[in-house]
Amino acid sequence: MSDKYCVKEFTTLLPFLQTHLHNWARNKIKQRLQTGCVSVNGLTITQHSHPLKPNDFVEIGAVSQSSAAVPAQLNILYSDRNLIAIDKPAGLLSVGNTKETKQHALAILRKQLSRKSQEIKLWPVHRIDRDTSGVLLFATSREIREAVMAKWDRAEKTYLAIVDGVPNPSQGRIDQPLRLDEVEYRVHVGEHPDAKPALTHYKILNTTEKRALLEVQIDTGRQHQIRAHLSWLGYPVVGDERYGKAGERMGLHAQRLKIINPNSGKELLFESAVPLNFTRLLV
């Protein structure tokens, strides 16, 4: 499903969307732009200042993840002198690898925040998979990163997952060790000398005839943990080609992250709005 609007007068994209989506928060609209969910005359647009002219057609929610452009800037959820939390769109790497050295969240954010006189330095506190959207946290120094990680066992990591099938019972825990096969780049579930403990909690929030929306919390943070655990349970994440079936996008969203502020000792909560191209997977 998508919504189409015809432009009546000269304007730019963000004010136009705010006028027609008056019940949406400004950050939510900008997040839709950055995840490739908005097109103008059939072309994906991520810049909020994109000019519009009469008889242009703006479409929201019709752009698939595979065609989404790499954003020029990222939506910043929180920022202070020590920590920066962003809203990572699906399809974007958290950090670079040997094949991609520029088109990843760390590089984009570093460029976004740096000035000619000073290049900002950032350290990833954690990572989320390329095809997972949501909260991603960076530190402005190695010391701050290590201080946050020292209390990472007290962090609360909450995801939303849309899965094929409806789990029964409606809530539960998956306490199965995980092992990464680096040749296949696939995580195997079950006992093995190289496997590490992993604990995942889930509960159903909503269902349709063939799918369910789950709230998922992880006590550990193993690679592909949620995806592998839910697939092992018999309810793979929608759109997960590696552990289920390919689709428009993967139905996994890092909705909330709560950590202990290393300086004040108080809790910090970061929360990401649910992307439109995620919610429409629940059909």
C-alpha positions as CSV (number, residue, x, y, z in Angstrom):
1,M,0.0,0.0,0.0
2,S,1.1,3.6,-0.7
3,D,-0.3,7.1,-0.6
4,K,0.0,9.4,-3.6
5,Y,-0.4,13.2,-3.5
6,C,-0.4,15.7,-6.4
7,V,1.5,18.9,-5.9
8,K,-0.5,22.1,-6.5
9,E,2.1,24.8,-6.0
10,F,5.9,25.4,-5.9
11,T,7.4,24.2,-2.6
12,T,9.9,21.8,-1.2
13,L,9.4,18.2,-0.1
14,L,9.5,18.4,3.7
15,P,7.0,21.3,4.1
16,F,4.7,19.5,1.6
17,L,4.9,16.2,3.6
18,Q,4.2,18.1,6.8
19,T,1.1,19.7,5.3
20,H,-0.3,16.4,4.1
21,L,0.9,14.3,7.0
22,H,-0.1,16.7,9.8
23,N,-0.5,14.0,12.4
24,W,3.1,12.9,11.9
25,A,6.1,14.2,13.9
26,R,8.7,16.0,12.0
27,N,11.4,13.4,12.9
28,K,9.1,10.6,11.7
29,I,8.7,12.3,8.3
30,K,12.4,12.8,7.9
31,Q,13.0,9.2,8.9
32,R,10.7,8.1,6.1
33,L,12.7,10.2,3.7
34,Q,16.0,8.7,4.8
35,T,14.8,5.1,4.5
36,G,13.8,5.5,0.9
37,C,10.0,5.4,1.4
38,V,9.3,8.6,-0.5
39,S,9.4,9.1,-4.2
40,V,8.7,12.1,-6.5
41,N,7.5,11.2,-10.0
42,G,8.7,7.7,-9.4
43,L,12.2,8.6,-8.3
44,T,13.4,7.8,-4.7
45,I,14.1,11.1,-2.9
46,T,15.9,11.3,0.5
47,Q,16.6,15.1,0.6
48,H,14.0,17.1,2.6
49,S,14.8,20.2,0.5
50,H,14.0,18.6,-2.8
51,P,12.1,21.2,-4.9
52,L,8.5,20.4,-6.0
53,K,6.5,22.0,-8.8
54,P,2.8,21.9,-9.8
55,N,1.6,18.5,-11.1
56,D,4.5,16.5,-9.5
57,F,3.4,13.3,-7.8
58,V,4.7,12.4,-4.4
59,E,4.3,8.8,-3.3
60,I,4.9,7.5,0.3
61,G,5.6,3.9,1.1
62,A,6.0,2.5,-2.4
63,V,9.8,2.3,-2.6
64,S,11.3,-1.1,-1.7
65,Q,14.5,-1.4,0.3
66,S,16.5,-2.7,-2.6
67,S,15.9,0.6,-4.6
68,A,16.5,2.9,-1.6
69,A,19.3,5.4,-2.1
70,V,22.1,5.7,0.4
71,P,21.2,8.7,2.6
72,A,23.4,11.7,2.5
73,Q,22.7,12.3,6.2
74,L,21.4,10.3,9.1
75,N,18.6,11.1,11.6
76,I,20.2,11.8,15.0
77,L,18.1,10.6,17.9
78,Y,20.4,11.8,20.7
79,S,23.7,13.7,20.9
80,D,25.9,15.0,23.7
81,R,29.7,15.4,24.0
82,N,30.2,11.6,24.6
83,L,27.4,9.7,22.8
84,I,25.5,9.9,19.5
85,A,22.5,7.7,18.7
86,I,21.2,7.5,15.2
87,D,18.3,6.0,13.4
88,K,19.9,3.6,10.9
89,P,17.8,2.8,7.9
90,A,17.5,-0.8,6.7
91,G,20.0,-1.7,3.9
92,L,22.9,0.3,5.4
93,L,25.9,-1.2,7.0
94,S,26.7,-0.1,10.6
95,V,30.4,0.1,9.9
96,G,32.6,-0.6,6.9
97,N,34.1,-3.9,5.7
98,T,36.7,-4.9,3.1
99,K,34.2,-4.3,0.2
100,E,32.5,-1.2,1.5
101,T,34.6,1.5,3.0
102,K,32.5,4.6,2.4
103,Q,28.8,3.7,2.2
104,H,28.1,2.8,5.9
105,A,26.6,4.5,8.9
106,L,29.9,5.3,10.6
107,A,31.4,7.0,7.5
108,I,28.2,9.0,6.7
109,L,27.8,10.2,10.3
110,R,31.5,11.1,10.6
111,K,31.2,13.2,7.4
112,Q,27.8,14.7,8.5
113,L,29.3,16.0,11.8
114,S,32.8,16.9,10.8
115,R,33.8,20.5,9.9
116,K,36.7,21.7,7.7
117,S,38.7,22.7,10.7
118,Q,38.0,19.5,12.7
119,E,37.2,15.9,11.7
120,I,35.1,14.2,14.3
121,K,36.2,10.7,15.6
122,L,33.6,8.1,16.4
123,W,33.7,4.6,17.8
124,P,30.7,2.2,17.3
125,V,29.4,1.0,20.7
126,H,27.5,-1.9,19.0
127,R,26.3,-3.0,15.6
128,I,23.1,-4.0,14.0
129,D,22.8,-6.0,10.8
130,R,22.7,-4.3,7.5
131,D,19.0,-5.1,6.8
132,T,17.9,-4.2,10.4
133,S,16.7,-0.7,10.9
134,G,16.7,1.3,14.2
135,V,18.8,2.6,17.0
136,L,22.6,2.5,16.6
137,L,25.0,4.0,19.1
138,F,28.4,5.7,18.7
139,A,30.9,7.1,21.2
140,T,33.1,10.1,20.6
141,S,36.1,8.5,22.3
142,R,37.5,5.0,22.9
143,E,37.3,5.6,26.6
144,I,33.6,6.4,26.5
145,R,32.9,3.3,24.4
146,E,34.8,1.1,26.8
147,A,32.9,2.7,29.8
148,V,29.6,2.0,28.1
149,M,30.6,-1.6,27.3
150,A,31.7,-2.2,30.8
151,K,28.0,-1.9,31.8
152,W,26.6,-3.5,28.7
153,D,25.2,-6.4,30.6
154,R,22.7,-3.9,32.1
155,A,21.7,-2.5,28.8
156,E,18.1,-3.2,27.6
157,K,17.9,-4.0,23.9
158,T,14.3,-4.2,22.5
159,Y,13.5,-5.1,18.9
160,L,10.4,-5.5,16.9
161,A,10.2,-8.6,14.6
162,I,7.6,-9.6,12.0
163,V,7.7,-13.3,11.5
164,D,6.1,-15.9,9.3
165,G,3.6,-17.8,11.3
166,V,2.1,-17.2,14.7
167,P,4.1,-18.5,17.7
168,N,2.4,-20.7,20.2
169,P,2.7,-20.0,23.1
170,S,2.3,-16.3,22.6
171,Q,5.4,-15.5,24.7
172,G,8.5,-17.4,25.7
173,R,12.3,-17.6,25.8
174,I,14.8,-19.2,23.5
175,D,17.9,-20.4,25.5
176,Q,20.0,-22.0,22.8
177,P,23.7,-21.5,22.2
178,L,24.9,-20.0,18.8
179,R,27.9,-20.7,16.6
180,L,29.0,-18.6,13.6
181,D,30.1,-20.6,10.6
182,E,32.6,-18.1,9.0
183,V,32.7,-20.0,5.7
184,E,28.9,-19.9,5.2
185,Y,28.5,-16.7,7.2
186,R,25.6,-18.4,8.9
187,V,24.8,-18.9,12.6
188,H,24.0,-22.4,13.7
189,V,21.8,-23.1,16.7
190,G,22.5,-25.8,19.3
191,E,25.2,-27.4,21.4
192,H,28.7,-27.3,20.0
193,P,32.2,-26.9,21.5
194,D,32.5,-23.5,19.8
195,A,28.9,-22.3,20.6
196,K,28.3,-19.4,22.9
197,P,25.3,-19.0,25.3
198,A,22.5,-16.8,23.9
199,L,19.1,-15.9,25.4
200,T,16.2,-14.3,23.6
201,H,12.8,-13.3,25.0
202,Y,9.7,-12.7,22.8
203,K,6.0,-11.9,23.1
204,I,3.3,-11.3,20.5
205,L,2.0,-7.8,20.1
206,N,-0.2,-8.3,17.1
207,T,-1.1,-11.0,14.5
208,T,-2.6,-11.4,11.1
209,E,-3.7,-14.6,9.5
210,K,-0.2,-15.6,8.5
211,R,2.2,-13.4,10.4
212,A,2.9,-12.0,13.9
213,L,4.5,-8.9,15.2
214,L,6.8,-9.7,18.2
215,E,8.5,-7.6,20.8
216,V,11.9,-9.2,21.3
217,Q,14.5,-8.6,24.0
218,I,18.0,-10.1,24.1
219,D,20.1,-10.7,27.1
220,T,23.1,-11.4,25.0
221,G,24.1,-9.8,21.7
222,R,25.4,-12.6,19.5
223,Q,25.6,-12.1,15.7
224,H,22.3,-12.8,14.0
225,Q,20.9,-13.9,17.4
226,I,17.3,-12.9,16.9
227,R,17.2,-14.1,13.3
228,A,18.8,-17.5,14.0
229,H,16.8,-18.1,17.2
230,L,13.4,-17.3,15.7
231,S,14.2,-19.4,12.6
232,W,15.2,-22.3,14.8
233,L,11.9,-21.9,16.7
234,G,10.0,-22.3,13.4
235,Y,9.0,-18.6,12.9
236,P,11.7,-17.0,10.6
237,V,11.8,-13.2,10.3
238,V,10.0,-12.0,7.2
239,G,12.3,-11.1,4.4
240,D,15.3,-12.8,5.9
241,E,17.0,-14.5,3.0
242,R,19.6,-16.2,5.1
243,Y,17.4,-17.8,7.6
244,G,14.0,-17.7,5.9
245,K,12.8,-16.3,2.6
246,A,13.8,-13.1,0.7
247,G,11.4,-10.2,0.6
248,E,10.9,-6.5,0.2
249,R,12.9,-5.8,3.4
250,M,13.7,-7.7,6.6
251,G,11.1,-7.5,9.3
252,L,13.5,-6.6,12.1
253,H,13.7,-3.2,13.8
254,A,15.9,-2.1,16.8
255,Q,13.2,0.0,18.5
256,R,14.8,0.9,21.9
257,L,18.1,0.8,23.6
258,K,18.5,1.7,27.3
259,I,22.0,2.1,28.7
260,I,23.8,3.4,31.8
261,N,25.3,6.8,31.2
262,P,29.0,6.3,32.0
263,N,29.4,9.8,33.5
264,S,26.2,10.3,35.5
265,G,25.3,6.7,36.2
266,K,21.7,7.4,35.2
267,E,19.7,5.6,32.5
268,L,19.7,6.8,28.9
269,L,16.9,5.7,26.6
270,F,17.0,5.9,22.8
271,E,14.0,5.1,20.7
272,S,13.4,4.8,17.0
273,A,10.1,5.3,15.2
274,V,8.8,2.3,13.3
275,P,9.5,2.6,9.6
276,L,6.5,2.6,7.2
277,N,8.2,-0.1,5.0
278,F,8.4,-2.3,8.2
279,T,4.8,-2.0,9.3
280,R,3.4,-2.8,5.9
281,L,5.1,-6.3,6.2
282,L,2.4,-7.3,8.7
283,V,-0.2,-8.5,6.1
